[in-house]
Amino acid sequence: MKKNMTFRIIKVLKYRGCRVYLRNIDDVFEYLAIIRGEIYAAHIRIKKKFFQKEYTKVQFEKATSIIERMAEATIENALGIK
């Protein structure tokens, strides 16, 4: 049985001159950051509660905030900023 996949771009932003894409694919929240022409990525998986069809606004905002901070930390680390 094939499951429909939910895919959405949450936000596109620039941080310290680097383009960052925040996206959500089913229960995975991830960022893609382009730093000096290279792509860096990381993700977190946040499962919904049993029988929960959508994330609550608070859950979605917290997940988005976490991956945004992860992207910022990665960029600062790659650029050697403390």
DSSP file (Angstrom, degrees, kcal/mol; ACC not computed):
  #  RESIDUE AA STRUCTURE BP1 BP2  ACC     N-H-->O    O-->H-N    N-H-->O    O-->H-N    TCO  KAPPA ALPHA  PHI   PSI    X-CA   Y-CA   Z-CA
    1    1 A M              0   0    0      0, 0.0     2,-0.4     0, 0.0     0, 0.0   0.000 360.0 360.0 360.0 127.1    0.0    0.0    0.0
    2    2 A K        -     0   0    0      1,-0.0     2,-0.4     0, 0.0     0, 0.0  -0.690 360.0-147.1 -89.0 133.6    1.4    3.3   -1.1
    3    3 A K        -     0   0    0     -2,-0.4     2,-0.3     1,-0.0    -1,-0.0  -0.798  19.5-116.2 -99.2 139.2    1.3    6.2    1.4
    4    4 A N        -     0   0    0     -2,-0.4     2,-0.4     1,-0.0    -1,-0.0  -0.573  31.5-138.3 -71.9 134.7    0.9    9.8    0.2
    5    5 A M        -     0   0    0     -2,-0.3     2,-0.6    21,-0.0    -1,-0.0  -0.789   4.1-143.7 -99.2 136.3    3.9   11.8    1.1
    6    6 A T        +     0   0    0     -2,-0.4    20,-2.5     2,-0.0     2,-0.4  -0.882  25.0 173.6 -99.0 124.0    3.7   15.4    2.5
    7    7 A F  E     +A   25   0A   0     -2,-0.6     2,-0.3    18,-0.2    18,-0.2  -0.996   3.3 161.8-132.7 127.4    6.5   17.7    1.3
    8    8 A R  E     -A   24   0A   0     16,-2.5    16,-2.8    -2,-0.4     2,-0.6  -0.994  38.1-129.7-148.6 143.2    6.7   21.4    2.0
    9    9 A I  E     -A   23   0A   0     -2,-0.3    14,-0.3    14,-0.2     3,-0.1  -0.799  24.5-172.9 -83.7 121.1    9.2   24.1    1.9
   10   10 A I  E     -     0   0A   0     12,-2.6     2,-0.3    -2,-0.6    13,-0.2   0.926  60.6 -17.5 -82.2 -48.4    8.9   25.9    5.2
   11   11 A K  E     -A   22   0A   0     11,-1.5    11,-3.0     2,-0.0     2,-0.5  -0.988  46.4-151.5-160.6 145.3   11.2   28.8    4.7
   12   12 A V  E     +A   21   0A   0     -2,-0.3     2,-0.3     9,-0.2     9,-0.2  -0.996  36.1 154.8-120.5 127.0   14.0   30.0    2.5
   13   13 A L  E     -A   20   0A   0      7,-2.6     7,-3.2    -2,-0.5     2,-0.4  -0.914  39.2-122.6-145.5 169.6   16.4   32.4    4.2
   14   14 A K  E     -A   19   0A   0     -2,-0.3     2,-0.4     5,-0.2     5,-0.2  -0.965  22.8-177.0-116.8 136.3   19.9   33.8    4.1
   15   15 A Y  E >  S-A   18   0A   0      3,-2.6     3,-1.9    -2,-0.4    -2,-0.0  -0.976  74.1 -18.2-134.8 120.4   22.2   33.6    7.2
   16   16 A R  T 3  S-     0   0    0     -2,-0.4     3,-0.1     1,-0.3    -1,-0.1   0.857 129.6 -51.3  51.0  39.7   25.7   35.1    7.1
   17   17 A G  T 3  S+     0   0    0      1,-0.2     2,-0.4    18,-0.0    -1,-0.3   0.495 115.2 116.1  81.9   4.2   25.5   35.2    3.3
   18   18 A C  E <   -A   15   0A   0     -3,-1.9    -3,-2.6    17,-0.1     2,-0.3  -0.885  65.1-124.9-110.0 136.6   24.6   31.5    3.0
   19   19 A R  E     -AB  14  34A   0     15,-0.6    15,-2.5    -2,-0.4     2,-0.4  -0.605  28.3-167.6 -78.8 136.6   21.3   30.4    1.5
   20   20 A V  E     -AB  13  33A   0     -7,-3.2    -7,-2.6    -2,-0.3     2,-0.5  -0.992   9.5-163.2-130.3 133.3   19.2   28.1    3.8
   21   21 A Y  E     -AB  12  32A   0     11,-2.9    11,-2.1    -2,-0.4     2,-0.5  -0.973   4.4-164.4-116.4 123.0   16.2   25.9    2.9
   22   22 A L  E     +AB  11  31A   0    -11,-3.0   -12,-2.6    -2,-0.5   -11,-1.5  -0.920  20.7 168.9-105.4 129.4   14.0   24.6    5.7
   23   23 A R  E     -AB   9  30A   0      7,-2.8     7,-2.8    -2,-0.5     2,-0.4  -0.953  28.6-143.7-143.6 162.2   11.7   21.8    4.7
   24   24 A N  E     -AB   8  29A   0    -16,-2.8   -16,-2.5    -2,-0.3     2,-0.5  -0.991  12.2-179.5-128.9 124.4    9.3   19.2    6.0
   25   25 A I  E >   -AB   7  28A   0      3,-2.9     3,-2.5    -2,-0.4     2,-0.3  -0.942  66.4 -60.4-126.3 106.8    8.8   15.7    4.5
   26   26 A D  T 3  S-     0   0    0    -20,-2.5   -21,-0.0    -2,-0.5   -18,-0.0  -0.392 123.3 -13.1  52.7-114.8    6.3   13.7    6.5
   27   27 A D  T 3  S+     0   0    0     -2,-0.3    19,-2.6    -3,-0.1     2,-0.5   0.228 119.1  96.5 -99.8  15.8    7.8   13.4   10.0
   28   28 A V  E <   -BC  25  45A   0     -3,-2.5    -3,-2.9    17,-0.2     2,-0.5  -0.908  51.6-168.8-108.3 129.0   11.2   14.7    9.0
   29   29 A F  E     +BC  24  44A   0     15,-2.8    15,-2.6    -2,-0.5     2,-0.3  -0.969  22.2 165.6-111.8 129.5   12.3   18.3    9.4
   30   30 A E  E     -BC  23  43A   0     -7,-2.8    -7,-2.8    -2,-0.5     2,-0.4  -0.947  27.5-144.6-143.1 161.6   15.5   19.2    7.6
   31   31 A Y  E     -BC  22  42A   0     11,-2.1    11,-1.3    -2,-0.3     2,-0.4  -0.945   3.1-160.0-123.2 151.0   17.7   22.1    6.4
   32   32 A L  E     -BC  21  41A   0    -11,-2.1   -11,-2.9    -2,-0.4     2,-0.4  -0.999  15.7-173.0-123.3 125.2   19.9   22.4    3.4
   33   33 A A  E     -BC  20  40A   0      7,-3.1     7,-3.1    -2,-0.4     2,-0.7  -0.973  16.9-147.4-122.9 134.3   22.5   25.1    3.7
   34   34 A I  E     +BC  19  39A   0    -15,-2.5   -15,-0.6    -2,-0.4     2,-0.5  -0.892  23.9 175.9-103.0 112.7   24.8   26.2    0.8
   35   35 A I  E >   - C   0  38A   0      3,-2.9     3,-1.9    -2,-0.7   -17,-0.1  -0.966  68.9 -22.4-124.2 116.2   28.1   27.2    2.3
   36   36 A R  T 3  S-     0   0    0     -2,-0.5    -1,-0.2     1,-0.3     3,-0.1   0.876 127.9 -50.4  51.3  41.3   31.0   28.2    0.0
   37   37 A G  T 3  S+     0   0    0      1,-0.3     2,-0.3    -3,-0.0    -1,-0.3   0.482 118.3 108.0  80.2   2.9   29.3   26.3   -2.9
   38   38 A E  E <   -C   35   0A   0     -3,-1.9    -3,-2.9     2,-0.0     2,-0.5  -0.867  66.4-126.1-113.2 149.0   28.9   23.1   -0.9
   39   39 A I  E     -C   34   0A   0     -2,-0.3     2,-0.4    -5,-0.2    -5,-0.2  -0.819  23.1-172.9 -97.7 127.1   25.6   21.7    0.4
   40   40 A Y  E     +C   33   0A   0     -7,-3.1    -7,-3.1    -2,-0.5     2,-0.3  -0.921  10.9 176.0-113.2 142.5   25.3   20.9    4.1
   41   41 A A  E     +C   32   0A   0     -2,-0.4     2,-0.3    -9,-0.2    -9,-0.2  -0.993  12.9 166.1-147.1 152.2   22.2   19.1    5.5
   42   42 A A  E     -C   31   0A   0    -11,-1.3   -11,-2.1    -2,-0.3     2,-0.3  -0.967  12.6-164.4-156.8 160.5   20.8   17.6    8.7
   43   43 A H  E     -C   30   0A   0     -2,-0.3     2,-0.3   -13,-0.2   -13,-0.2  -0.966  11.1-153.7-146.5 162.4   17.5   16.5    9.8
   44   44 A I  E     -C   29   0A   0    -15,-2.6   -15,-2.8    -2,-0.3     2,-0.5  -0.961  17.2-138.0-131.2 152.5   15.4   15.6   12.8
   45   45 A R  E     -C   28   0A   0     -2,-0.3     2,-0.5   -17,-0.2   -17,-0.2  -0.957  18.3-178.0-115.2 124.1   12.4   13.2   13.0
   46   46 A I        -     0   0    0    -19,-2.6     2,-0.3    -2,-0.5    -2,-0.0  -0.957  15.3-150.5-123.5 111.7    9.4   14.3   15.1
   47   47 A K        -     0   0    0     -2,-0.5     2,-0.1     1,-0.1     3,-0.1  -0.569  14.2-124.7 -83.4 142.6    6.6   11.7   15.2
   48   48 A K        -     0   0    0     -2,-0.3     3,-0.1     1,-0.1     7,-0.1  -0.442  37.7 -91.8 -76.6 157.9    3.1   12.8   15.6
   49   49 A K    >   -     0   0    0      1,-0.2     3,-2.7    -2,-0.1    -1,-0.1  -0.330  60.7 -74.7 -65.6 154.8    1.0   11.4   18.5
   50   50 A F  T 3  S+     0   0    0      1,-0.3    -1,-0.2    -3,-0.1     3,-0.1  -0.274 122.0   8.5 -52.7 131.0   -1.0    8.3   17.7
   51   51 A F  T 3  S+     0   0    0      1,-0.2     2,-0.6    -3,-0.1    -1,-0.3   0.462  94.4 132.8  71.6   4.7   -4.0    9.2   15.6
   52   52 A Q    <   -     0   0    0     -3,-2.7    -1,-0.2     1,-0.2    -4,-0.1  -0.773  35.2-173.3 -86.7 123.1   -2.8   12.8   15.2
   53   53 A K        +     0   0    0     -2,-0.6     2,-0.3     1,-0.1    -1,-0.2   0.856  65.9  23.5 -85.8 -37.1   -3.1   13.7   11.5
   54   54 A E  S    S-     0   0    0      0, 0.0     2,-0.2     0, 0.0    -1,-0.1  -0.877  84.7-102.8-127.1 157.6   -1.3   17.1   11.5
   55   55 A Y        -     0   0    0     -2,-0.3     2,-0.1     1,-0.1    -7,-0.0  -0.521  40.9-114.5 -72.6 146.8    1.3   18.8   13.8
   56   56 A T     >  -     0   0    0     -2,-0.2     4,-2.6     1,-0.1     5,-0.2  -0.381  30.3-106.3 -72.1 164.3   -0.1   21.4   16.1
   57   57 A K  H  > S+     0   0    0      1,-0.2     4,-2.5     2,-0.2     5,-0.2   0.905 122.2  49.9 -58.9 -42.1    1.0   24.9   15.5
   58   58 A V  H  > S+     0   0    0      2,-0.2     4,-2.5     1,-0.2    -1,-0.2   0.921 110.9  48.4 -64.5 -45.3    3.3   24.8   18.6
   59   59 A Q  H  > S+     0   0    0      1,-0.2     4,-2.4     2,-0.2     5,-0.2   0.931 113.8  47.1 -59.9 -45.9    4.9   21.5   17.5
   60   60 A F  H  X S+     0   0    0     -4,-2.6     4,-2.3     1,-0.2    -2,-0.2   0.916 112.9  48.1 -64.8 -44.2    5.5   22.8   14.0
   61   61 A E  H  X S+     0   0    0     -4,-2.5     4,-2.4    -5,-0.2    -1,-0.2   0.891 112.4  49.2 -64.7 -40.1    7.0   26.1   15.2
   62   62 A K  H  X S+     0   0    0     -4,-2.5     4,-2.3     2,-0.2    -2,-0.2   0.922 111.8  48.1 -65.8 -43.8    9.3   24.3   17.6
   63   63 A A  H  X S+     0   0    0     -4,-2.4     4,-2.2     1,-0.2     5,-0.2   0.914 112.9  48.7 -62.4 -42.9   10.5   21.9   15.0
   64   64 A T  H  X S+     0   0    0     -4,-2.3     4,-2.0     1,-0.2    -1,-0.2   0.906 110.9  50.5 -63.2 -42.1   11.1   24.7   12.6
   65   65 A S  H  X S+     0   0    0     -4,-2.4     4,-2.3     2,-0.2    -2,-0.2   0.895 108.9  52.3 -62.6 -41.3   13.0   26.7   15.2
   66   66 A I  H  X S+     0   0    0     -4,-2.3     4,-2.2     1,-0.2    -2,-0.2   0.940 111.8  43.8 -62.2 -48.6   15.2   23.7   16.0
   67   67 A I  H  X S+     0   0    0     -4,-2.2     4,-2.2     1,-0.2    -1,-0.2   0.838 111.6  54.7 -70.8 -29.4   16.3   23.1   12.4
   68   68 A E  H  X S+     0   0    0     -4,-2.0     4,-2.3    -5,-0.2    -1,-0.2   0.929 110.4  45.8 -66.0 -43.5   16.8   26.8   11.9
   69   69 A R  H  X S+     0   0    0     -4,-2.3     4,-2.4     2,-0.2    -2,-0.2   0.871 110.9  53.9 -65.5 -36.6   19.2   26.9   14.9
   70   70 A M  H  X S+     0   0    0     -4,-2.2     4,-2.3     2,-0.2    -2,-0.2   0.925 109.4  48.1 -61.9 -43.9   20.9   23.8   13.6
   71   71 A A  H  X S+     0   0    0     -4,-2.2     4,-2.5     2,-0.2    -2,-0.2   0.921 111.2  50.2 -63.0 -44.7   21.5   25.5   10.2
   72   72 A E  H  X S+     0   0    0     -4,-2.3     4,-2.6     1,-0.2    -1,-0.2   0.915 111.2  48.6 -60.6 -43.9   22.9   28.6   11.9
   73   73 A A  H  X S+     0   0    0     -4,-2.4     4,-2.4     2,-0.2    -1,-0.2   0.897 111.2  50.5 -64.1 -40.4   25.3   26.6   14.1
   74   74 A T  H  X S+     0   0    0     -4,-2.3     4,-2.8     2,-0.2    -2,-0.2   0.924 111.6  47.7 -63.1 -44.9   26.5   24.6   11.0
   75   75 A I  H  X S+     0   0    0     -4,-2.5     4,-2.3     2,-0.2     6,-0.2   0.933 112.6  48.2 -62.7 -47.0   27.1   27.8    9.1
   76   76 A E  H  X>S+     0   0    0     -4,-2.6     5,-3.0     1,-0.2     4,-0.6   0.906 113.8  47.4 -61.3 -41.4   29.0   29.5   11.9
   77   77 A N  H ><5S+     0   0    0     -4,-2.4     3,-0.8     3,-0.2    -2,-0.2   0.927 112.5  48.1 -65.1 -45.3   31.1   26.3   12.4
   78   78 A A  H 3<5S+     0   0    0     -4,-2.8    -2,-0.2     1,-0.2    -1,-0.2   0.838 115.1  45.7 -66.1 -32.3   31.9   26.0    8.7
   79   79 A L  H 3<5S-     0   0    0     -4,-2.3    -1,-0.2    -5,-0.2    -2,-0.2   0.505 114.4-116.9 -88.3  -4.9   32.8   29.7    8.5
   80   80 A G  T <<5 +     0   0    0     -3,-0.8     2,-0.4    -4,-0.6    -3,-0.2   0.772  62.4 149.6  75.8  26.8   34.9   29.5   11.6
   81   81 A I      <       0   0    0     -5,-3.0    -1,-0.3    -6,-0.2    -2,-0.1  -0.784 360.0 360.0 -94.2 134.3   32.7   32.0   13.5
   82   82 A K              0   0    0     -2,-0.4    -1,-0.1    -5,-0.0    -5,-0.1   0.449 360.0 360.0 -98.1 360.0   32.5   31.5   17.3
